[in-house]
Amino acid sequence: MSAYIPHTPVLLKESVDYLVTDPDGIYIDATLGGGGHTAEILSRLSGKGRLFGLDQDAEAHKAAADRIGSDERFTPVSGNFGYLKTLIPPEHHGKITGILYDLGVSTHQIKEAERGFSFQNEGPLDMRMSELTGTSAHQVVNEYSYEKLRDIIFHYGEERFSREIAKEIISRRPLETTAELKDAVSSVVFGKHKVKSIARVFQGIRIEVNRELDVLKDTLNQAIELLAEDGRIVAISYHSLEDRIVKNFFKSGNESGKVEKDFYGNPLNPLKPLTRNIITPSDQEIKANPASRSAKLRVAEKIGGDQ
Ligand SMILES: C[S@@+](CC[C@H](N)C(=O)[O-])C[C@H]1O[C@@H](n2cnc3c(N)ncnc32)[C@H](O)[C@@H]1O
């Protein structure tokens, strides 16, 4: 295993300010990564506070463990946050004070060529955040039908040249490396937006490989059940598809964004959004850490019994 490439936590102060409402509380960092947010959360907790740090990537756990050292308030949890309820011990269900999601991939995952996430470094077509994930980018690129590949590039990559790109990929099969995928896209997309198109295709395939949108919907549903009354979900997303899911969920408690009503017409939303306007990184943060530029922070609170 090569050294962990450091990840600069995004919107650190803003997210943890919203998350930690009680120093004695029980928290979940659902995207532990290199432990940047976790370290900050722990610094705000009392001796009684508790924090579960979840990640599906073994390399992230190793890096976080090195950073945090031994701290009995911290419990690392390996697994996919799509199974949040199963991963957190039942005695804590309904008692969690705050859950943080800092979505997407870490700097380490992006920059480590062997993981195959990046078009800037040549590596195998992989893109799996966990070695337990069944499908890799190699299968998506080499085995999916034209229609499926086109739709992934269009819907998950939000790339309008999806037809041309899917056709080109298929004509070049088999593709083995990120550089070959990049070349295939480059050969059919022209002009100044070429790099953006390549990035969008990589994003689309990554979302498919890790089932990122389905897993996000699954976890948000479970997060509501785990939270105590007045407990909070703090989510940092990095592209519009993720942000839309979070926004709708926070507004209505479901992915449609439509608030259900009871027989008497009373709204049944289990959450109350706390961020009317989304919070984004300052110019200063973006300058210091360009990877933060697309970050959007939203916060919601579980509605308590007396509201
Ligand atoms: C942006 S990084 C988090 C960085 C972290 N906040 C820090 O400051 O170091 C996102 C992390 O979430 C993990 N992750 C993404 N989706 C996940 C999922 N469905 N289940 C578990 N971990 C996930 C990734 O493996 C990655 O390590």
The ligand as an SDF file (V2000), in Angstrom:
LIG
                    3D

 27 29  0  0  0  0  0  0  0  0999 V2000
  -14.1750   13.6370    0.3800 C   0  0  0  0  0  0  0  0  0  0  0  0
  -13.5450   12.2250    1.2050 S   0  0  0  0  0  0  0  0  0  0  0  0
  -13.7250   12.6470    2.9110 C   0  0  0  0  0  0  0  0  0  0  0  0
  -12.5650   13.4000    3.4540 C   0  0  0  0  0  0  0  0  0  0  0  0
  -12.6310   13.6520    4.9570 C   0  0  0  0  0  0  0  0  0  0  0  0
  -13.7830   14.4500    5.3290 N   0  0  0  0  0  0  0  0  0  0  0  0
  -11.3570   14.3390    5.4490 C   0  0  0  0  0  0  0  0  0  0  0  0
  -11.4550   15.4970    5.8530 O   0  0  0  0  0  0  0  0  0  0  0  0
  -10.3060   13.7420    5.4260 O   0  0  0  0  0  0  0  0  0  0  0  0
  -14.8370   11.0950    1.0000 C   0  0  0  0  0  0  0  0  0  0  0  0
  -14.5900    9.7430    1.6570 C   0  0  0  0  0  0  0  0  0  0  0  0
  -15.8500    9.0870    1.7330 O   0  0  0  0  0  0  0  0  0  0  0  0
  -15.7030    7.7440    1.3950 C   0  0  0  0  0  0  0  0  0  0  0  0
  -16.9810    7.3060    0.8490 N   0  0  0  0  0  0  0  0  0  0  0  0
  -17.5960    7.7620   -0.2600 C   0  0  0  0  0  0  0  0  0  0  0  0
  -18.7480    7.0970   -0.4530 N   0  0  0  0  0  0  0  0  0  0  0  0
  -18.8610    6.2160    0.5770 C   0  0  0  0  0  0  0  0  0  0  0  0
  -19.8270    5.2510    0.9440 C   0  0  0  0  0  0  0  0  0  0  0  0
  -20.8980    5.0300    0.1840 N   0  0  0  0  0  0  0  0  0  0  0  0
  -19.6420    4.5510    2.0720 N   0  0  0  0  0  0  0  0  0  0  0  0
  -18.5340    4.7350    2.8440 C   0  0  0  0  0  0  0  0  0  0  0  0
  -17.5660    5.6190    2.5430 N   0  0  0  0  0  0  0  0  0  0  0  0
  -17.7370    6.3550    1.4180 C   0  0  0  0  0  0  0  0  0  0  0  0
  -14.5800    7.6930    0.3970 C   0  0  0  0  0  0  0  0  0  0  0  0
  -13.9700    6.4190    0.4070 O   0  0  0  0  0  0  0  0  0  0  0  0
  -13.6590    8.8160    0.8750 C   0  0  0  0  0  0  0  0  0  0  0  0
  -12.6480    8.3210    1.7230 O   0  0  0  0  0  0  0  0  0  0  0  0
  1  2  1  0
  2  3  1  0
  2 10  1  0
  3  4  1  0
  4  5  1  0
  5  6  1  0
  5  7  1  0
  7  8  2  0
  7  9  1  0
 10 11  1  0
 11 12  1  0
 11 26  1  0
 12 13  1  0
 13 14  1  0
 13 24  1  0
 14 15  1  0
 14 23  1  0
 15 16  2  0
 16 17  1  0
 17 18  1  0
 17 23  2  0
 18 19  1  0
 18 20  2  0
 20 21  1  0
 21 22  2  0
 22 23  1  0
 24 25  1  0
 24 26  1  0
 26 27  1  0
M  CHG  2   2   1   9  -1
M  END
$$$$
